[in-house]
């Protein structure tokens, strides 16, 4: 059963892992008319208790996301509804990008981050099993240092480039809004102004009382043990720029 005669305007957040999508969703969900329901293709996402949904077709999953979506009890008038999909989740569903591209009125928000930072953060999370940090957490320990091989970096960098190329090839440029990770963290109000305008939703300031916190605040050259060697290996190629900025 549809929630209204006309379904809310749909959007999707696409990104490589560890690119700020959880933080963006927390900000978006402060808006009374916007609902972003986490990772549609993640069987452990608490927004989607029905794990059997993943047995459905790509089309049926998008119907769950945009027509039969879960709604928080405090959201009375939802005008925009979305979800997010990270690049690895397309591997088991190679047709999902095309299905997204064919969904009526869909707009795409892309979160971008320096792939080296994204990879570093992904390895740290896998090592610790800690994927999110909240302001209420009492553990102030720093994430572990990581060691990255040249081949691992090269594969990840190539995958990132191919993923963003695929997004641009799948959707009209007017349907895509790209947000940079660092800008989102440092100037969330500015990013949200862009999002509200892009989605066509009324402007709404955020409270600033977000619960999610940045897990790693040290720069790359202090957290990647073989950073200098990697920088030398990549200095002549297209990925050299990932080693130029060493902010965390």
Secondary structure, DSSP 8 states (H G I E B T S, - for coil): --SSSS--EEEEEEE-SSSSHHHHHHHHTTSTTEEEEEETT-TT-TT---GGGGGS-HHHHHHHHHTS----TT-SS--EEEEEEEGGGGTT-TTHHHHHHTSTT-EEEEEE--HHHHHHHHHHHHHH----EETT---------B---HHHHHHHHHHHHHHHHHHHHHS-GGGEEEEEHHHHHH-HHHHHHHHHHHHT-------S---EE-S--S-HHHHBTTHHHHHHHHTTSTTGGGGT----
